[in-house]
Amino acid sequence: MKFFVNAAIAISLSVPAAYAGDAGALGGLLAQAGAVAAAVSVPEVREALAAPLAPGLADLDAAQADALASAARSSGCAVFELDGTKIRTKPGLMAYAAQALGLPADMDNWDAMIDYLGDMPTFHHNNNIVILVRNASAIQQADPKLYADLRNVAQLSCENANEWSRSAATIKFVFIP
């Protein structure tokens, strides 16, 4: 599988420890994508993030996610965070997500959540949205079905945002254990 060096590299790949090496997690991401990992610098990462993000989900550790969120913010992406320890039920998830992500509070089903998440670029006037789901393992431990449903909703929202905007807008979810 071939990966392209753009913001998707910085956010969509999970790095096995063998790839991290001396260049760190960001260098590992670039190395795994086939780019030169030597002396990866913040400006190079910012340049990579300046390209349109690829929609979808990623699973990263906290250090990788923090570095990527910082680079994403620096490149103009809107970055939002959800805390999995605050998500135990579907109604609780919807109320918390509405508040934390600046969405309308009338979400009462998965379809509404998919639509509102897909419209985040419009709500926030930013075509590049990154949503970090910290403590995602807490959701999975509390309710595995809710966790699976959230991941499915996230993926569909990413795809919708990209499709509705004719590839001008991208939403990226990063799940952090």
N, C-alpha and C positions, 0 to 999 in steps of 0.2 A: 504494500500500500504506500503510495507516495503522498507526502504531506507538503504543503506549501508554506513558505515563511511569511506569515502575516500574523495578525493578532490572534488567530485561532491557535497558533503554536503556543503563544503565551498563556492561553487560557483553556485550550481544549485537550491537551495531552496530559496523561498521568505519567510521571517519570519514575521508572524503577530506580532503585538505589544505584545500580550499576552505571546509570547514565549521568548521575549527578557529578561525580568526579571533582576535579579542582575548580571547574567553572561554576559550580553550584547548580541549584535547581534550574535557573533560567538557561544556563549553558547546557544543561541536560536536555531541556525542552528543545533547544535549537539543534543539539546533536542528534536527538532522536528523530528530528524532522529532516535530517540530512544536511544541515547547515554546519558551518565551521563553529566549533564550540569554544575555540581559544579566545580568551580575554573578552568575554561577553560583557559589554558595558551598558549602563543605564540608557545612554543615548541610542544604542542599537536596539534595545528593547522598545524604547519609545517609538523609534522609527517603525519597528515591526508592528506595534499596536496602532500606528496611524492608518494602516490599511484597514479596510472593512473587516469586522469580526465575522467569523463563521458561526452560524447559529447552532445551538445545541447545548449539551450538557458536558460537564467535566467533573472529574473527581480528583481533587488535589489535597495535599496536606496543608496544614495551617501556614507554614512558612512560605510555601509556594504561592498559596492564595494571597497572602499579605503582600508579597513582592509583586504579584501580578495586579492586584487591586491598586497598589500605589502607582505602578506604571500606567494602568488604564486611566486612573484619575488624571495623571500628568498629561496624558494624550487627549483629554477631553471627554472621555467616556463618563457617563453617569453610573456611579457605583452605589448599590443598595445592599443592605445586609438583613438577613433573617436569622434569628437565633432558634435553633431546633429545640432547645430546652423550654421554649415558650409555646411549642406546638405539640398538643396532645390529642386533639380531636379535630374533625373536619370543620365544624363551626368555629372553633378556636383558631384554626389555621386561617380561615377566610377573614375573620375579624382582624387578626394580627397582621396578615399580609396587606389588607386594605390600608391599615394605619401605617405600617412600616414602609410600604412601597408607594404611598400616595395615590391609592386607587379608590374608586367609588366604594362606599361601604355597603352597597346593596348586593354583594355577591352571596348567593345562597346555593349555588350548585357549581359543579366542575365546568360546565360550558360557559357560565358567566365569568368564572375565574380565568379560563383560557382566553376569552375575548378581551377582558380588561388587561391581563398581562401582555397580550399581543399588541394592545394599544399603548403600552407604556411609552414608546418613543413619541407618540403624539401628546400624551399627558405631560411629559417632562421636556418636550422640545429638544430632544437629543436622540439621534439615530443609533447611538451605540450605548446599550444598557448592559451592565454586568450586575448580576444578582448573586451574592455570596450567601449560601445557606450553611452557616456555622453550626457545629454540633449536630450535624445531620444524623449521626448514629443514635442520638437521643430519640429522634422521631422513629427511626427504624426499630429501636428496642421497645418503645412505648406502643407502637401500632404498625407492624410491617405492611399492612394493606394501605394505610394512610401514606406511608413513605413511598410505596410503589405508585400510588395514585398521584402524589405530588410530583414525582419524577416524570410520569406520563404527561401530566398537565404542563409541566415546565417545558418538555420537549415539544409538545403541540403548540404552545405559546411562542416558542422560538421560531418554529416553522411558519406560523401564521404571520408574525411580525415581518419576517423576511419576504413572504409571499405577498402580503397586503401592500407592502411598500415597494414592491418590484425590486427587491434586493437593496434598497436604499437604507433600510433600518435592520438592526440586528440586536437580538437579546441573547445573552449568554448566561446560563446558570452554572455556578461552581459549587459543588457539594463538598463540604469539608467535614471529615469525621469528627 
